[in-house]
């Protein structure tokens, strides 16, 4: 049986920290600590199979556009001039079992993430990292409806790309595939959002994670963590 690798203090082997674990750190430091030091994972949620299929379908269409060096028709409908970028490492960087990596020597962390794609502005030749999500909204999405963590993900991916010698724009892109359902048909529309990314949090967060993992003290439970709250409510009832 596969066994999760846990953090060992002063180990000479780089320890992999991926993007989802950084999200976990922001969500609940206690859950992050238990996961990374003891291999105690949160329960898995239900996989969103349909959402994944929709995203994979768009990725395959973008790959065809990459070969033909053309703009995807629905991207063109959004009045943006982006074509899927070509890079010999892109296939590996998009692979969830490999991803893009950077060895952070100060902490001996192997920072890792699997990107959705990179687009290039056909005019300026600037590169933009993007993530692709699917949703079902009857009305067009707005910036206010986008989870702030998506922009944090994009800044982390752009950081990794720059560390792998890819010159990146300071702007990131989120593509939402919106499934529109009306009385006549079922259609998909792309909603494209752009925003200047803030990467200033990355180095300081990596150092804080390093300090946390080298500590022997389990962090206090977060009042906002449903997993911690569930555990302690059950524990109180059993011990009460």
N, C-alpha and C positions, 0 to 999 in steps of 0.2 A: 504494500500500500504506500502511495506517495505521502511523504511527510513534509509538512511546511517547514521551511527554514526560518529559524528565529534568530533574533539579534544576540550576538555574543560579544561582550565587551572586550576591547583590545584584540579582536581577531584580525589576522593579516589579510583575510579574504574580504573583498568589497561586499557590502550588504546592499541588496537591491531595495530601493524605495520607489514604488511606482506612483503614478498620478492618483489612482484611486485611494491609496493609503494616505496621501497628503490630504485628500478630501476628508478621509476618516479622521485625521488629526484635527482638522478644523471643526468637524462635527462633534467629536468627543475625544478628548485626550486620554481618558481612562480606557475607552474601547480600543483606541489606537495602541496604547501601551500593552494591554492584555493580548492583543492580536500579534504584535511584532515581537514581544519578549517571551510569550508563553504559547503562542499558536492558538489562542482561544478566539475563534472567529464569531462574528455576529451570525445569527441565522440567515440563511439565504432567502431572498424574496422570490416571488414568482417571475420567471423569465418572460420578457416581453417579446415573444417570438415574432408576432406580426410586425411590430415596430422595427425589429432587426431586419426582417425580410425587405421591408420598404427601403430602409437605409442602404442595404446591400444592392438593391436594384439600381438606385441612383448612382452608387459607386461604380457599378459595372458600366453604366451609361457614360460616366465621366471618364472611365478608362478608354472607351472608344473615342471620345473627344480628344483625349490625350494623344492617341495614335494619329488622329487626323489633324491635330493642332488647330482645333476649332472650338468655338464657344458653344456650350450646351444651350439648346433652344430656349429653355425656361430661364436660364441665367441671362440670356439676351433680352428676354421679356422684362427683366428687372432693370434694364438699362445700365448694366455693368459690363465692363470689357475684360473679363477674366477667362483665361484658359487653364486647364489642369497642367501643372508644371511637370517637367520631365527631369528625373534624377535617378541615377543608377541604383541608389539605395532606397528609393521610395517604397518598393515592394516589401522590403524588410521592415522599414519604419512603420508601415501600416499593419504589419502582422502582429496580432495580439499576443502571440507566444514569443516574439522577439522584441519588436518595437525599436524606438530610438533611444540611445543611451548616452550618458555622460558620467565619467568618473569624477566625483567631487573629492579631490585629494585631501582637503582639510578634514573631512569627516570619514573618508573612505566609504562613502555611499555611492552606489551605482544608481543614479537617478534615471528613471525609465518611464516611457509612456508610448502608447500606440496612437499615432495621429490618424485622422480621417483622410486628409488630403492637404496638398499645397497648391494654391492657385497663383498664377502670374498675370499681372496687368499687361495686356497685350500692347499697350502704348508705352507705359513707363518702365516695364520689365521688372517691377518690384514684386517680391514674393510675399504671399499672405497665407498664414496658417488658418485652417478652418475646421470646425466640427459640424457634424450633420446630425440633426435630431428629427424625429417625426412626432406629429401631434394631430389632434382633430379639433379644430376651431372653426365655427361657422363664420366668424369675422376675422379680418386680417389681424395678425399678431402685432403687438406694440413692444417697444423697448422695455417698458415698465413690467411686462409679463415675463421677461427672461430672467431666470435664476442667475444671481450674481456669480455663483460658482462656475458657470459655463465660461465666463470671461476670465476667471482665475485659471481654469483649465487651459484656455487658449494662450495665456501669458506664459504658462509653464511649458507648453509645447513649443512656442516660439523661442523661448530660452534654450530648450534642448536643440532645436534646429540651428540656432546661432552658434552653440557650442560645437556643433558638427559642421561648422564652416559654411552654413547657408545664410546668405545675407537676407534678413527679413525686414519687412515693413513694420512699423510700430503699431499698425492697425491689424486687428484680427477680424475674422468673419464667422458668423454663425448662420448656417442654412437650416431652416425648418421646412420639412416636407409636410404640408398641411393637407390632410385628407378632407375634402369638401364633399358633403353628402346633401343632395337636394332631391326633389321629387322625380327628376328626370334621369340623373346619372350620378356616378361616384367618380370624382376627379381628384388629382393631386396638383397642388400649386406650391411653388417654391417661394418662401419668404426669406429674404437675405438681409442680414443686419451686420453693420460694421461699427467698430468702436476702437479708439486708441487704447492700447493695453497698458496695464501697470505691472511691471515686473519687479518693482522695488521690494516686494514682500518676500521674494524667493530665497535669497541668500540668508536673510535673517531667520526665516522659517526653517530652513535646512539646519541652521546652527541650533535652533531651539529644539528641533527633533533630536539632534545629536545629544544635547544635554539631557533631554527626557529619557532617552534610551539608555544612557549611561548612569541614570539614577536608579536606586533600588526602591524608591518610594512610588507606590501606585497612586496616580492622581485621583483627586476627589471626583465623585460622579457628577456629571453635568445635570442641571435641572431640566435642560432641554432635550436630553437623550432618552428616548422612549425605552431603549434597551436597558439602560441603567435603572431607570425608574421602575420598570417591570421587575427586574432582579431584586431590587431593594424592598419593593412592596411585598413580594413573595417571601423574601427572607424575614421581614418583620413579622409576617403572619405566622410563619413556621416557628420562629423563636418567641413569638408573643404568647 
